[in-house]
């Protein structure tokens, strides 16, 4: 089986709310794909549809070319973490994994292996009800790994993790991808995906806003603005504008030029003999790029209260 | 990025993921929640404890009238040839019959009377006053092993309202020609013995005979007692009142039967006819003055009592030891509901259905697990409770109606099966409703409320019987150990522990409900988003 998730044209309506509005994207093996968007953008709904838990009104969601409900041994093909709190509090973490393992014809030995992998051995025999959110996330990840699946789908796995946990999970996800797995990780905070995701699917209002590599997204958001610190502000503006740059004054002794690469600006200023003390090429953070992309969705989210309440009630 | 060469392949040995695995997963789920295991233990304890209380709380003693000493225990209850409790108290006018033979007589009159109790002196001869013939008052010809209560017999008779009957060994009853007798339309009766086979005949004219029935009384000795008899059962007035079940009041009735054309053939002993009050405490014989009068081939026989099975009033039915069934039921219903609603409440149902996308299998596995757990737990409870409580009851002087081993087994195993099916029904309702409290309330209302309404006498007998035909409470019929015999003029109503449906038929109604609920649950589970 090819380790892929292919989501095509998913539409789903909950009452008056359009939860998915033509959601289309693919997840490829060998990389961590970030699935980002504000709360209510349709990330969790998409994941439930992928797992055949919810049915879509239109569109398809395929795992390695097959709908999930046709998979013979689903946990050997897809490992999913939807909700770390989905546990019976009286059952120990180990027993929670044990029933899941039994459902796939796996035994206790495999359970102990994934407990080890998730760093949960010490707490394994305690009631899961007493686990911290971080421990529950680790248990959920252990559950997703039970069948050693080529496709992993984790919904907000960073929630409730302490900084150490976040660092651990980033490395862990990169490691899983390096083994040739397709890893889809959702988050409503772009910063959480920094340093782990190499590809991003940004969603808002039930559809994909951007489907791109992290590099491309950042450079697109950065534009190619260059900040020049100079005492000869007017001369510098004239020189750069003449060569096609869009120039703006930002501070008393700084201007920003867009439309020209930094190296070209340096040579232009040198040729014209305009003095400058500093040239810096601006690079947007992933967060800024994301904010830019999802501004529409966020505005939508902040719109009438009634809509927000409906979303929450769902 | 290319996907082809880099795809990860699962390195974990690939087990099967069929129904067996789902079943094992559900069993693992059940056994790993300690609270649920404790609840099953509580379910057993409730049943045993209430059975024990039923036993220790019940003491029996009686006396033989004012001024007589109180005796611990219960009055003697005769047992029939098959071991069941019987009524065997009637007037018998008999001779010995050695080997084969036949007796014939014409029944010309049946006269009813009510026996007035003399409260000042119960031992004084009873006064009577005229009263209608009781529907199941009976008189006719009988062949009986001996004059002891409970001995084997076969009899051909005319009843007050049920025509000619051939009855034998207390439970056997075959209907013959209908209609009662009077001087204008008498009824000829004949009873023939050949070996251990007895045949009863009836005729309107002594010429044209109809065979009413032929029965074989295995092990009948060569010499038996044969003759005429009369019996008239205790009058029962049943009143049902709110919350109190039924109440029975009544008095002794009497039947006087007039025979003529009395003839015998075969091995009858010569000499006078002997009158015996079968089942009389003081062994006082019938005499020409009181019990029977003979004038040549004309004879009049008066008698009270009955020759019939005894199914109520003498003691406790074995299922009364299972009073704890409702406690156990409640616990197992809650467990059945929680087995699925607990998953909905915490979103774990998504994990379950992602692991086993064939949702019908998950429901079936859950039903099997909760059903099997409840069956085993309940079977332990009933198998301990019934013998324990019966032992205590008998030790305290109570009479516990004896039943056959098969009936005992049916009540013990059937109650466990009843609880198992109820827990499956609870699981199904829980799946449909997805809410614990609502589902538990619904199941209890479906099963227990109709039972209470019917049994506690809240409703009149008619609606009560309908409730126990169509609601899941019909399943409690599996607990009824004593059958309702049509040849008894008793109130076989739910208030007295008698169900309108046969044990397995009632159980089948409950199973039908569970199956319907399970089908609806399966449909919804497959169709709904989770």
Interface residues (C-beta under 8 A of the other chain):
Chain A: X1 X2 X3 X4 X28 X29 X30 X31 X48 X51 X52 X53 X54 X55 X68 X69 X70 X71 X72 X73 X74 X75 X76 X77 X78 X80 X82 X83 X85 X86 X87 X88 X89 X90 X91 X92 X95 X96 X98 X99 X100 X102 X103 X104 X105 X106 X107 X110 X143 X146 X147 X148 X149 X150 X179 X180 X181 X182
Chain B: X1 X3 X4 X6 X7 X8 X9 X10 X11 X12 X14 X15 X16 X17 X21 X22 X24 X25 X26 X28 X29 X32 X33 X34 X35 X342 X343 X346 X347 X348 X350 X351 X352 X353 X354 X355 X356 X357 X358 X529 X530
